[in-house]
């Protein structure tokens, strides 16, 4: 009894120390994340918002990226975009300043916004169509045999493949073999294949979470298998499917490695 009573204070002290270590680690992560978001918001706000009407930097949001030229002229340091630099040279003929250029440091981000939106829309249409159909088959129609178990293991393994591997695969299949070159459709299929495993897994789990009594009651009333899935199963599984689609959108919008090759 004495041994157990002597160990209790040590255990409590160890639990207290562990608790505060985890708590301080959580606070540190929250503070670091808050600092990063505040830094991005403050620096980005200076670029996007202005002090004059319409209080938004429309040129930054509507122009393509341009090269920035920095040079000295008459004791002043000039920083002009590519278009402004060419106009300046026409207004000052015969002057060739020694300018240093910085790529994509002037202009705006309009092509980036449009490209991201098109990639997200196209890839998610492909991934959701194929992913939900595959999840319906695996959950509602397939039998749990060796082949189906192998398919599920393959899907789980594909979910952990790095994005750079998908980029190389898309480059070899869509760009070279199919001859699509570096194009929007090649990016659609590459990104769609990348998020397909996650959508299949999340959608299948959502379909399995629907109570079996709903299926049995619908079939007992004379509904067909597809009518039961469409009328009873899918409406209850929509929240989980939407969650998988949001995760897919976040990953597609943030990936850069596959786009480098396609």
Buried (B, 14 or more C-beta within 10 A) or exposed (E): EEEEEEEEEEEEEEEEEEEEEEEEEEEEEEEEEEEEEEEEEEEEEEEBEEEEEEEEBEEBEEBBBBBBBBBEEEEEEBBBBBBBBEEBBEEEEEEEBEBEEEEEBBBBBBEEEEBBEEBBEBBBEBBBEBBBEBBBBBBBEBEEEEEEEEBBEEBEEBBEEEBBEBBBBBBEBBBEEEEBEEEEBBBBBBBBBBBBBBBBBBBBBBBBEBEEEBBEEBBEEEBEEEEBBEEBBBEBBEEBBEBBBEBBBEBBBEBEBBBEBB
